[in-house]
Amino acid sequence: MKSHTAKKSKNYYVYLLTCTNCAYYTGITSDLDKRVEAHRHKKGAKYTRSFKPVCLVAAWKIFGGRSEAQKVEYYIRQKGRAFKIAISEKPELLEIATRSDLSIRAISVRKTLHEKDNDCMG
């Protein structure tokens, strides 16, 4: 008799970094800590190899899967700097926006990359 085990779905996260050029970088991952370390050691995205990340300003756990995380990432990337500043200061704003605009549930899991002050935060 075959055993039917439930397939555990991966958790995906959307995150927002500030970089040395004071720009915001948005990405997705299934392992937030590992991905942030990759960015810090120039093994992440091409953009963050050129403009080193300074701070992980916000991160959200996305309910659904990779597809939903990609939709949220795209949603953030289409918004301007003012929106990115707003969601970095109040992560719950993204939770509200994605629920109403995309019907996707996102929960803030804010972490910090560096404890020092960051001049790019605004």
N, C-alpha and C positions, 0 to 999 in steps of 0.2 A: 504494500500500500504506500502510495506516495504521500509525502508530507507537504502540505500547502502552507508555506510560510509567506507572510505578508512582506512585500518588497518595501523596504524603508526608503522613502524619498529623501533626496539630498536637500539640505537647507541652502538657500542662496541668499547672498547679501548684496546690497547696493551700497557703495561707500563714496564719500566725498573727501578729497584731499586738497590742501593748498600746496602750491609748489613755489620754488624759489623765485619765479617770475611773477608771483602774486596771483596767478590764475588758479581756477578750480579745476580739478580733474575728477571725473566720475567714472566708476568702474563697477564690475560685478565679480563675485567669487563665491566659491562654496567653502573656502577656508580663509576667513578674514585675516587672522594673525599671520598666516603664511604668505598671503598676497601682499600685505603691507610690508613685511620683511623683504619680499622680492623687489618691491618698488624702492625701498631704502637702499638696497644693494645693487641697484641698476640692472636687475634681472626681470623687471616688470615690463610694462608697456613702453613702446618707443618714445612716447611723449615724456614719461617720467625718467627715462634715461637721459634726456636732454635737460629737463627742468626737475631737479630733485624734489621729492615731496618734503614739505616742512612739517605738516601736521595732518593727522586724520581728524577731520572736524566733525564728521557724523557718519553713522552707518545704520542701515535698516535691514532687518530680517524680512524677506519677502515670502509670503505664503503662496504656494503653488509649485513653481519649479523654475528652471532656467529661462523658459520663455517669458514668464511673468517678470522675472528680474530684468531681462533684456528690455522689456517694455517700459519698466520704471526708469532704467538707465537712459533710454532714449528720451523719455519724457523730461528728465532733468536736463539732459544735454540741449534740448530744444529751448529751454528757458534761459533768460538772461542772467547776468551776474547778480542783480538785485534779488532774484528768486533764490539763487544759490546761497547768498548771504542770509536771507530770511530762514531757509531750512537748516542752515548750519547753526543759527542762533536758537531756533525753535524747531527741532526735528519733528515734532508732532504735526507741523504744517504739511509735511510731505505725506504723513499718514492720512490726513484729511483729504488732500488733493488726489492721491492715488485711489483712494476709496471712491470718491465722487466722480473723477474723470476717467479712470481706467477699470473700476470695479476690482481692484487688487488690494489686498490687505498687506500693509507694511507696518512693522513695529520697530521703533528706535532701539538700537543697541549701542549707543554712543560709547566710543573708546577713545583714548588719547595716545597719539604716537610719541609726542614729546611734552614734557611738563612746562618747558620754558615758554615765555611770551612769544607771540608771533605777530609781526608787523603786517602781515598780509591778510589779517582777519577782518577786513572791512573796507 
